[in-house]
């Protein structure tokens, strides 16, 4: 059975304006690989309702899972929950279970659960909450869309909450061989290798260090024995 | 006149598998902001022909400019140029101008211009070459799509080659105010500010350092005087 597929939707003006370097994509990609879910596409859109709704619909239709990050806090630019609800035609309002979590949290910290903070308890009908051990305000899963915070520490904690509940497949394994020759010198060898190992993905990533050319060749797949065989042959055929 | 819009298409299995952290998105976002081109969407897809063709068509139709990175080297996994050609219905073959660049380069380095390296001279009919001062093999512009390398040093050099040739708009300016209060405490103030300055974008990015909550509020727009006014008011209204 092939691995489940996934897409990620990063919601954030700060990424598109160049202010912030996204960290969540890299983290999620690594975790999904280990869990045997194949990340097939990532989209980054701004804090703009039509852009979010269009993207979430397209990705929800195209992949087994969609993971979103960003836009679920208490401020005016946090519009993700409402957009997801609209994309699924679900009603959304402050929900008792999410409200109870926030009430307990703010009672402990002594901060006021004001109207802004209560917005974080707006959860679409039919959604399941995603635990947030870092700052309490929950994420949620609606249909095949998992809605999580953009702050990296919270995003990572939510991924840790949700991932064990999802059926994974075979972890994606990889080996990297560094070859100190120009890409163009080893291209024919790689082409033949890719033909002989159609079950593996063979990527070539060139580098240049102090004027010397080289490439990291990455062999990926789910069968470790086949990866070993391919890398061994590659090392033999590209030895100088 | 509104600023031109742009999308970016990152092509690379290595990003989606979690092996590599993308660097080109962050770089391009910053450069486009300075040049007055509004980056509206980024997509990351794997080295898969249908995925690349579908994405490039959608983005080319939806935005003024599309910038791609990755997949234009000499190896079997470098399929970007052919995919772009197919997306535009353009013929593609080794082109004399690109071949001449590579011939001169490899004559100087003493390396052989073999069949693999010659693939880097495959340029769609009607495309304009993009200069590559780092490693010679050119990128190209076809229609509104600018096709560039994935290696960050080469990508950055190509962006520097192409950007001055594109009509920009008003640079996106921004100011950041750090406020050492929880997001939920300042949310109402931010909502009112966003209403009173509809020409500006106001983003709130929370952080937690040593148990203390705070937020960086970023005010973005093209009019520096308006940004000053908004940030001054924000500082006054959130002072404790």
Boltz contact constraints between the chains, C-beta under 6 A:
constraints:
  - contact:
      token1: [A, 13]
      token2: [B, 201]
      max_distance: 6.0
  - contact:
      token1: [A, 13]
      token2: [B, 203]
      max_distance: 6.0
  - contact:
      token1: [A, 14]
      token2: [B, 203]
      max_distance: 6.0
  - contact:
      token1: [A, 16]
      token2: [B, 29]
      max_distance: 6.0
  - contact:
      token1: [A, 16]
      token2: [B, 39]
      max_distance: 6.0
  - contact:
      token1: [A, 17]
      token2: [B, 33]
      max_distance: 6.0
  - contact:
      token1: [A, 18]
      token2: [B, 29]
      max_distance: 6.0
  - contact:
      token1: [A, 18]
      token2: [B, 30]
      max_distance: 6.0
  - contact:
      token1: [A, 18]
      token2: [B, 33]
      max_distance: 6.0
  - contact:
      token1: [A, 21]
      token2: [B, 26]
      max_distance: 6.0
  - contact:
      token1: [A, 26]
      token2: [B, 21]
      max_distance: 6.0
  - contact:
      token1: [A, 29]
      token2: [B, 16]
      max_distance: 6.0
  - contact:
      token1: [A, 29]
      token2: [B, 18]
      max_distance: 6.0
  - contact:
      token1: [A, 30]
      token2: [B, 18]
      max_distance: 6.0
  - contact:
      token1: [A, 33]
      token2: [B, 17]
      max_distance: 6.0
  - contact:
      token1: [A, 33]
      token2: [B, 18]
      max_distance: 6.0
  - contact:
      token1: [A, 39]
      token2: [B, 16]
      max_distance: 6.0
  - contact:
      token1: [A, 41]
      token2: [B, 45]
      max_distance: 6.0
  - contact:
      token1: [A, 42]
      token2: [B, 44]
      max_distance: 6.0
  - contact:
      token1: [A, 43]
      token2: [B, 43]
      max_distance: 6.0
  - contact:
      token1: [A, 44]
      token2: [B, 42]
      max_distance: 6.0
  - contact:
      token1: [A, 45]
      token2: [B, 41]
      max_distance: 6.0
  - contact:
      token1: [A, 73]
      token2: [B, 183]
      max_distance: 6.0
  - contact:
      token1: [A, 74]
      token2: [B, 183]
      max_distance: 6.0
  - contact:
      token1: [A, 74]
      token2: [B, 184]
      max_distance: 6.0
  - contact:
      token1: [A, 74]
      token2: [B, 187]
      max_distance: 6.0
  - contact:
      token1: [A, 75]
      token2: [B, 183]
      max_distance: 6.0
  - contact:
      token1: [A, 75]
      token2: [B, 187]
      max_distance: 6.0
  - contact:
      token1: [A, 75]
      token2: [B, 190]
      max_distance: 6.0
  - contact:
      token1: [A, 75]
      token2: [B, 204]
      max_distance: 6.0
  - contact:
      token1: [A, 76]
      token2: [B, 190]
      max_distance: 6.0
  - contact:
      token1: [A, 76]
      token2: [B, 191]
      max_distance: 6.0
  - contact:
      token1: [A, 76]
      token2: [B, 194]
      max_distance: 6.0
  - contact:
      token1: [A, 77]
      token2: [B, 203]
      max_distance: 6.0
  - contact:
      token1: [A, 116]
      token2: [B, 184]
      max_distance: 6.0
  - contact:
      token1: [A, 116]
      token2: [B, 187]
      max_distance: 6.0
  - contact:
      token1: [A, 116]
      token2: [B, 188]
      max_distance: 6.0
  - contact:
      token1: [A, 117]
      token2: [B, 184]
      max_distance: 6.0
  - contact:
      token1: [A, 183]
      token2: [B, 73]
      max_distance: 6.0
  - contact:
      token1: [A, 183]
      token2: [B, 74]
      max_distance: 6.0
  - contact:
      token1: [A, 183]
      token2: [B, 75]
      max_distance: 6.0
  - contact:
      token1: [A, 184]
      token2: [B, 74]
      max_distance: 6.0
  - contact:
      token1: [A, 184]
      token2: [B, 116]
      max_distance: 6.0
  - contact:
      token1: [A, 184]
      token2: [B, 117]
      max_distance: 6.0
  - contact:
      token1: [A, 187]
      token2: [B, 74]
      max_distance: 6.0
  - contact:
      token1: [A, 187]
      token2: [B, 75]
      max_distance: 6.0
  - contact:
      token1: [A, 187]
      token2: [B, 116]
      max_distance: 6.0
  - contact:
      token1: [A, 188]
      token2: [B, 116]
      max_distance: 6.0
  - contact:
      token1: [A, 190]
      token2: [B, 75]
      max_distance: 6.0
  - contact:
      token1: [A, 190]
      token2: [B, 76]
      max_distance: 6.0
  - contact:
      token1: [A, 191]
      token2: [B, 76]
      max_distance: 6.0
  - contact:
      token1: [A, 194]
      token2: [B, 76]
      max_distance: 6.0
  - contact:
      token1: [A, 203]
      token2: [B, 13]
      max_distance: 6.0
  - contact:
      token1: [A, 203]
      token2: [B, 14]
      max_distance: 6.0
  - contact:
      token1: [A, 203]
      token2: [B, 77]
      max_distance: 6.0
  - contact:
      token1: [A, 204]
      token2: [B, 75]
      max_distance: 6.0
